[in-house]
Amino acid sequence: MIVKWDTGQGTRGKGQGREVNLNFDGVGYAPKDVSLWLVDMVTGKRLYMKTQNSYRFVASEGETSRRFKVIAETGNTRPLQVVL
């Protein structure tokens, strides 16, 4: 998925340092056996969408769009991992 935003005249925070907020309310209503992840393809950051309702990032100078991947996994086939 590609998210695009406007950087036209009069917008606040254009260019480097522009904060972009991606909202995805209602994902918590997905079936309990489905895990949903949002992956920022620029930073590699992976976010569990059922416990978060948005993702905020700072766009690079001249950046007007960013690519994301949504991963849906069913069942509990992966072992428990501890990440430090």
Secondary structure, DSSP 4 states (H G I P E B T S, - for coil): -EEE----TT-TT-STTEEEEEE-TTGGGS-TTEEEEEEETTT--EEETTT-SEEEEEEPTT--EEEEEEEEEESS-SPP----
